[in-house]
Amino acid sequence: MEELKVEKAIQDIYPDDIAWCYGCGRLNDDGHHLRTGWHGDKTITIYTPESKYMGIPGFIYGGLIASLIDCHGTGSAALALHRKNGHEIGDGAEPPRFVTANLNVDFLKPTPQHVPLKAIGTVEEIHPKKWKVETEVYAQDTLCARGTVVLVVMPSTFLNKND
Ligand SMILES: CCCCCCCCCC(=O)SCCNC(=O)CCNC(=O)[C@H](O)C(C)(C)COP(=O)(O)OP(=O)(O)OC[C@H]1O[C@@H](n2cnc3c(N)ncnc32)[C@H](O)[C@@H]1OP(=O)(O)O
């Protein structure tokens, strides 16, 4: 499989007030720092989990795979709506914000530890407030999990709740 790198990620430009997500917030020192960018007309997140995220020794804990699919979905929807609004990462515009309404995961094969996981997403707009992202998670060339996330534009009630 070719070596891939996410050069420009939507999480790099989340404003500070929403950059704290345990999965993908760049400001959360304890988090996974998942980063999602365009990969042609698909989206991509690449992540190698640390050894402690094991389920059965040698294999990744399923909850972590769900987290990867969740944050990949949030980032993918933000990328897609940002582009629909006429913007790209780096043009100075603030990206849209999404929260997860629904997350479904099929664990297809055991996911091995110590290899980069590659989440590839296909984004579909259902209506301007609601998007769906289908994600496939590969370990090297093996399709290990497939997930669907429904994302809704974040209601303003989510802000200012961290005090
Ligand atoms: C913030 C961005 C930066 C940080 C990103 C990191 C985030 C990582 C991902 C997360 O962990 S987010 C945290 C986990 N998610 C939540 O806490 C969300 C909690 N749920 C809610 O706040 C509300 O239920 C939600 C905003 C998702 C929907 O509220 P409403 O149902 O009042 O919204 P609305 O009525 O406007 O519905 C919008 C659409 O979503 C649909 N919808 C709502 N819940 C759904 C659901 N569970 N499944 C499928 N569709 C759903 C709803 O039917 C509707 O579609 P239609 O207009 O086509 O009918």
The ligand as a Gaussian input file, in Angstrom:
#p B3LYP/6-31G(d) Opt

LIG

0 1
 C      -18.174000      20.352000      17.399000
 C      -17.305000      20.039000      16.256000
 C      -15.852000      19.922000      16.551000
 C      -15.526000      18.811000      17.430000
 C      -15.760000      17.546000      16.714000
 C      -15.655000      16.383000      17.579000
 C      -16.939000      15.679000      17.710000
 C      -16.741000      14.212000      17.756000
 C      -18.019000      13.532000      17.655000
 C      -18.749000      13.622000      18.952000
 O      -18.394000      12.958000      19.896000
 S      -20.098000      14.707000      19.087000
 C      -20.704000      14.321000      20.726000
 C      -21.712000      13.190000      20.681000
 N      -22.951000      13.680000      20.119000
 C      -23.816000      14.378000      20.846000
 O      -23.605000      14.652000      21.995000
 C      -25.080000      14.795000      20.151000
 C      -26.256000      14.735000      21.118000
 N      -27.511000      14.884000      20.379000
 C      -28.010000      16.101000      20.085000
 O      -27.513000      17.149000      20.511000
 C      -29.178000      16.131000      19.213000
 O      -29.892000      14.906000      19.306000
 C      -28.815000      16.405000      17.727000
 C      -28.143000      17.777000      17.608000
 C      -27.866000      15.337000      17.155000
 C      -30.067000      16.387000      16.891000
 O      -30.964000      17.239000      17.529000
 P      -32.386000      17.496000      16.933000
 O      -33.001000      16.192000      16.547000
 O      -33.106000      18.425000      17.841000
 O      -32.023000      18.324000      15.644000
 P      -32.942000      18.541000      14.489000
 O      -34.357000      18.370000      14.895000
 O      -32.530000      19.833000      13.894000
 O      -32.595000      17.318000      13.548000
 C      -31.694000      17.461000      12.542000
 C      -31.821000      16.202000      11.702000
 O      -31.096000      15.121000      12.300000
 C      -31.924000      13.978000      12.435000
 N      -31.499000      13.182000      13.582000
 C      -31.476000      13.557000      14.858000
 N      -31.026000      12.555000      15.623000
 C      -30.775000      11.522000      14.788000
 C      -30.293000      10.227000      14.970000
 N      -29.969000       9.768000      16.202000
 N      -30.130000       9.424000      13.909000
 C      -30.426000       9.867000      12.675000
 N      -30.889000      11.117000      12.435000
 C      -31.067000      11.921000      13.485000
 C      -33.302000      14.570000      12.604000
 O      -34.280000      13.586000      12.296000
 C      -33.248000      15.686000      11.557000
 O      -33.340000      15.125000      10.247000
 P      -34.575000      15.450000       9.298000
 O      -34.655000      16.966000       9.286000
 O      -34.225000      14.850000       7.985000
 O      -35.749000      14.821000       9.981000

